């Protein structure tokens, strides 16, 4: 059986054929780290973490790269408003991102490249485009000459003439053509900047991903992924830059997840329905949030509301309760040598069906339906007059195996007692006093994973159960 992926480039499902046998080179566009991420950013983090997990489950070695945009207009604006330096803000929100998606079961990427740490490579990449006449300098800015790349529009399936009719040159623009896009921006007074052959400045948004994908994964990669909103212009521009520079196909498969709506309306700050993942993981069980996000196939839009999240909680608990009941019964079951083949085959059948659904473009919605079927089967087996440890163990291991693919944890952690929490808080206080901030952060993260929220106040540290 092969894994089939819906490729945005060809607009059809295609069997996955890796560039290198047994390996997957996968690049996912990460956040611009000027604030906490919203749940629209959390969806691709969860979705493509699940894609990675499934590839690994099927035996692939996945080189998973997710970048951080740690310098751009939004970061500079935030720095000016807060009276802080851009790197200070970026560091704070990279840490927050890792904490928030970590709570949602997202694994760390193999590489988390940052724009500011790859500036020499970005400048070299732009210089290469200029030398090949795909880019030009104008008054300290550098632009990509879009019409120089014949395949422009192939990802978003738009002709260059259609794109030209909607393009505009703004006052002060130095472009040769309205379709040309920025590779390098000349620095404004007091802005963070780097030296380059074209004067001090900083990169445009699109160039960073082309450069870092090449550096960490090579000129051609297996999968490039991100939110649907990145298809045009970001990913379209990445293709143009990369293929013009490298002379090779950039990515073989393009994957894009659908939007999130809030109570049937598009999420936006102007509508006041903007939901931060940072706040959401404090109000709801992160496992339930992840389960909810995976309950819809990733390419489809998903509607979010607290009511729908409560429904997901009930569904998640059905699976969890069946798993706990199986474990409890196993501890008291007899290990009899009887013919359990019927039940063992039934359990294995659910595993095969789960794999079939995930092979079909990572259809987590259908995979979760298989988990419900497994739950129903487990509950029926528990009603048998005599249960056997071999069958119960097969159920238990299958629950664990399949939910682990989805990044969902069914094992209940023992709840910390109040005095244990107080002891950890006291240890954290001493660690901070000793300037052992790494240990202090470890304790905070450990408590957060156990659903204990700390609040540092002038009167000391308070805690509450999330």
Secondary structure as the mmCIF struct_conf table of DSSP 4:
data_model
#
loop_
_struct_conf.conf_type_id
_struct_conf.id
_struct_conf.beg_label_comp_id
_struct_conf.beg_label_asym_id
_struct_conf.beg_label_seq_id
_struct_conf.end_label_comp_id
_struct_conf.end_label_asym_id
_struct_conf.end_label_seq_id
STRN STRN1 UNK A 4 UNK A 7
TURN_TY1_P TURN_TY1_P1 UNK A 8 UNK A 11
STRN STRN2 UNK A 12 UNK A 15
BEND BEND1 UNK A 19 UNK A 20
TURN_TY1_P TURN_TY1_P2 UNK A 21 UNK A 22
STRN STRN3 UNK A 23 UNK A 28
STRN STRN4 UNK A 32 UNK A 32
BEND BEND2 UNK A 34 UNK A 35
HELX_LH_PP_P HELX_LH_PP_P1 UNK A 36 UNK A 37
STRN STRN5 UNK A 38 UNK A 38
HELX_RH_AL_P HELX_RH_AL_P1 UNK A 39 UNK A 57
TURN_TY1_P TURN_TY1_P3 UNK A 58 UNK A 59
STRN STRN6 UNK A 61 UNK A 66
STRN STRN7 UNK A 68 UNK A 69
BEND BEND3 UNK A 71 UNK A 72
HELX_RH_AL_P HELX_RH_AL_P2 UNK A 73 UNK A 82
TURN_TY1_P TURN_TY1_P4 UNK A 83 UNK A 83
HELX_RH_AL_P HELX_RH_AL_P3 UNK A 86 UNK A 103
TURN_TY1_P TURN_TY1_P5 UNK A 104 UNK A 105
HELX_LH_PP_P HELX_LH_PP_P2 UNK A 106 UNK A 109
BEND BEND4 UNK A 110 UNK A 110
STRN STRN8 UNK A 111 UNK A 111
STRN STRN9 UNK A 114 UNK A 114
HELX_RH_3T_P HELX_RH_3T_P1 UNK A 115 UNK A 117
BEND BEND5 UNK A 118 UNK A 118
HELX_RH_AL_P HELX_RH_AL_P4 UNK A 119 UNK A 131
TURN_TY1_P TURN_TY1_P6 UNK A 132 UNK A 133
BEND BEND6 UNK A 134 UNK A 134
STRN STRN10 UNK A 135 UNK A 138
TURN_TY1_P TURN_TY1_P7 UNK A 139 UNK A 140
STRN STRN11 UNK A 141 UNK A 144
HELX_RH_3T_P HELX_RH_3T_P2 UNK A 146 UNK A 148
TURN_TY1_P TURN_TY1_P8 UNK A 150 UNK A 157
HELX_RH_AL_P HELX_RH_AL_P5 UNK A 160 UNK A 166
HELX_LH_PP_P HELX_LH_PP_P3 UNK A 169 UNK A 170
TURN_TY1_P TURN_TY1_P9 UNK A 171 UNK A 172
BEND BEND7 UNK A 176 UNK A 177
TURN_TY1_P TURN_TY1_P10 UNK A 178 UNK A 179
STRN STRN12 UNK A 181 UNK A 186
HELX_LH_PP_P HELX_LH_PP_P4 UNK A 187 UNK A 188
TURN_TY1_P TURN_TY1_P11 UNK A 189 UNK A 190
STRN STRN13 UNK A 194 UNK A 194
TURN_TY1_P TURN_TY1_P12 UNK A 197 UNK A 198
BEND BEND8 UNK A 200 UNK A 200
STRN STRN14 UNK A 201 UNK A 203
HELX_RH_AL_P HELX_RH_AL_P6 UNK A 205 UNK A 217
BEND BEND9 UNK A 219 UNK A 220
STRN STRN15 UNK A 221 UNK A 227
HELX_RH_3T_P HELX_RH_3T_P3 UNK A 228 UNK A 230
HELX_RH_PI_P HELX_RH_PI_P1 UNK A 231 UNK A 235
HELX_RH_AL_P HELX_RH_AL_P7 UNK A 236 UNK A 246
BEND BEND10 UNK A 247 UNK A 248
STRN STRN16 UNK A 251 UNK A 257
HELX_LH_PP_P HELX_LH_PP_P5 UNK A 258 UNK A 259
STRN STRN17 UNK A 260 UNK A 262
TURN_TY1_P TURN_TY1_P13 UNK A 263 UNK A 264
STRN STRN18 UNK A 265 UNK A 266
TURN_TY1_P TURN_TY1_P14 UNK A 269 UNK A 272
STRN STRN19 UNK A 276 UNK A 276
HELX_RH_AL_P HELX_RH_AL_P8 UNK A 277 UNK A 283
BEND BEND11 UNK A 284 UNK A 284
HELX_RH_AL_P HELX_RH_AL_P9 UNK A 286 UNK A 293
TURN_TY1_P TURN_TY1_P15 UNK A 294 UNK A 295
BEND BEND12 UNK A 296 UNK A 296
TURN_TY1_P TURN_TY1_P16 UNK A 298 UNK A 299
BEND BEND13 UNK A 300 UNK A 300
STRN STRN20 UNK A 302 UNK A 304
HELX_RH_AL_P HELX_RH_AL_P10 UNK A 306 UNK A 332
STRN STRN21 UNK A 334 UNK A 334
HELX_RH_AL_P HELX_RH_AL_P11 UNK A 341 UNK A 359
STRN STRN22 UNK A 360 UNK A 360
TURN_TY1_P TURN_TY1_P17 UNK A 361 UNK A 361
HELX_RH_AL_P HELX_RH_AL_P12 UNK A 364 UNK A 382
TURN_TY1_P TURN_TY1_P18 UNK A 383 UNK A 383
BEND BEND14 UNK A 384 UNK A 386
STRN STRN23 UNK A 388 UNK A 388
HELX_RH_AL_P HELX_RH_AL_P13 UNK A 389 UNK A 405
TURN_TY1_P TURN_TY1_P19 UNK A 406 UNK A 407
BEND BEND15 UNK A 411 UNK A 411
HELX_LH_PP_P HELX_LH_PP_P6 UNK A 412 UNK A 417
HELX_RH_AL_P HELX_RH_AL_P14 UNK A 418 UNK A 433
TURN_TY1_P TURN_TY1_P20 UNK A 434 UNK A 435
HELX_RH_AL_P HELX_RH_AL_P15 UNK A 437 UNK A 449
TURN_TY1_P TURN_TY1_P21 UNK A 450 UNK A 451
STRN STRN24 UNK A 452 UNK A 457
TURN_TY1_P TURN_TY1_P22 UNK A 458 UNK A 459
STRN STRN25 UNK A 460 UNK A 465
#
